[in-house]
Amino acid sequence: MRRLTILAAAALTAAPALAQSWTYLGSAEGEWVAYYDATRLAREGNSVRFWIKRQLTQEQNGVAYYLSQAEIECRLQTGRILYTAAYSADGTVAERDTSPVPAEPIAPGTFYDQIRRQIC
C-alpha cells in the first residue's frame, strides 16, 4: 500500500508522448504535486491503465518529476504501479524502475481512490 499511497511512479513502456492532459489530484506536504492523464486510458476487461505524473517542488538528486503507468482493477478495487521513469528538469531520463509491483487494495480517500472513482 505504501507505493500506492505515495504514488510511486510506474509504466510498461517509455514515457507517454507530449500530448497529455494532466488532471490535478493534489499534493503531499509541499514536496510534490500529483496529476493523472484522464485522456489516455487503456481499458481491458475490468482493468484500466493510466499515466501518473508526480512533479517535485524541488529537484532531488537530479530528479524533477516522475512518470508512471499504473493499473486499477475496477471490480476488485486494487491498484498497482507497472513502470516508473524519473526525469531531470531538461526531460532526460535519470532512472527507471521496470518491475511491476503486486496489486494492493485501494484505500478510501487516497489519490488512487479518486482516480478509481473517475475511471471505473
N, C-alpha and C positions, 0 to 999 in steps of 0.2 A: 504494500500500500504506500510505502514511503515514496517510491518513484512516481506513482500516480499523483499523490498529494502535492508534491513539489514540482510536478510537471517536468520531470527529467525527460529530455528530448529523445526522438527516435523516428526511423523510416526504413523502407525496404529498398529504396532507390536513392539516387543522388538528390540533392535539394531541389524543391519544386521550381519551376520556371518563374520568371519575374512577374507574370500576370497573376497576382494574388490579390485577394480581397480579405484583409485581416479584420476579424471581429474581436473587439476588446473583451477580455474575460475578467481582468482585474490585476492586482499587483500583490507582491509579497514584501511587506515591511520595507518598502522603498528600495529593495535590492533588485527587483526585476518586474517587468510588466509582461503579462501573458495574453496571447491572441490565438485564434484559430481561423483557418480559411474555410468558411462555410460554403464557398462556391466550388471547391474541389473535393467532393466527397466520392468515395468509391464504395458502392454497395454490392454485397454478395450475400444472399440469404438474409440472415439476421445480423450480419456483421457490417460495420461501416468503418472505412479507413479515412483518415483526415490528417491535415497538417497542423502542427502547433509551432508557434514562434515564441520564444522566451527571450526578450530583449533586456539585457543587463543595464542598470542605470549607470554603472561604471564598469569599464573594461576590466576583466580579471584574467591574469595570466595570458594575455593576448587574445582573449575571447570577448566579443562584443554581444553576440547573440547565438542562440541555438535554434535549429530547425529540426523537428522530429516528425516522424509519421507514427500515428497511434491508431489503435483499433478498439472499437467498442462493440461488444456482442450485446445487442439490444435486449433480446429475450432473457439472457442470463444476468444482465446488468453488470457485466465485467468489462475491464479495460486493460490494455497493455501497450507498452512502447515497443515499436518494431525496429526503429533505427533512429540514430541521432547524429547530427553533424554540428560541430561547433565552428563558428565563423569569426574571423577577425573583423575589425572595423572596415577594412578595404574589401571584404567579401571573399577572401581566400579561406579555404578550409583549414582550420587549426588542428582538428582531431575528429575522429569518427568512432561511433560505437555501433557495430552492426549485429550485435547479439540481442535478439528479441527477448523480452522478459516475459515470464509466465503471466497469464491473465489473473487479475485480482478483482474482488468485489469493489464496486464504485461506492464510496462513502457519500451519504447525503450531504449537500451543501458545498462540495468541493467543485473545483473548476471542471473536472470530468463529469460531475453530475449536471452542471449547467449545460455542457456540450451534449450529453446524453439526452436531456430533455428537449433539446432543439433538433437533434438529428434522427432520433429513433421514432 
